[in-house]
Amino acid sequence: MRNKTFMLTCTGSGNFPIDMLRYAAGWPMTDLDAERIHRTIELPNYRKGVEVAITFNGSMGHALNVSERFDSFGWVAVITELS
């Protein structure tokens, strides 16, 4: 099966679950997304809602697993297939 490219739009508050980038083998979509992730980690009491887009390659099954893992951290992740 051919891998596809996905975008997850993750919405939440508090610290971004940074280990999810490793789990998804993903990266922030833009510099602004990277800054938003950094802000949630740099400011420990940051509670303002944040929306971050990350991208990664894999199967739809992997994308669903990643989305469910984000949910377990209290972040809602919406999947968009890019290719």
Stockholm file with secondary structure:
# STOCKHOLM 1.0

chainA/1-83         MRNKTFMLTCTGSGNFPIDMLRYAAGWPMTDLDAERIHRTIELPNYRKGVEVAITFNGSMGHALNVSERFDSFGWVAVITELS
#=GR chainA/1-83 SS CCCEEEEEEEEESSSCCTHHHHHHTCEESSHHHHHHHHHHHHSTTCCSCEEEEEEEEECHHHHHHHHHHHHHTTCEEEEEECC
#=GC SS_cons        CCCEEEEEEEEESSSCCTHHHHHHTCEESSHHHHHHHHHHHHSTTCCSCEEEEEEEEECHHHHHHHHHHHHHTTCEEEEEECC
//
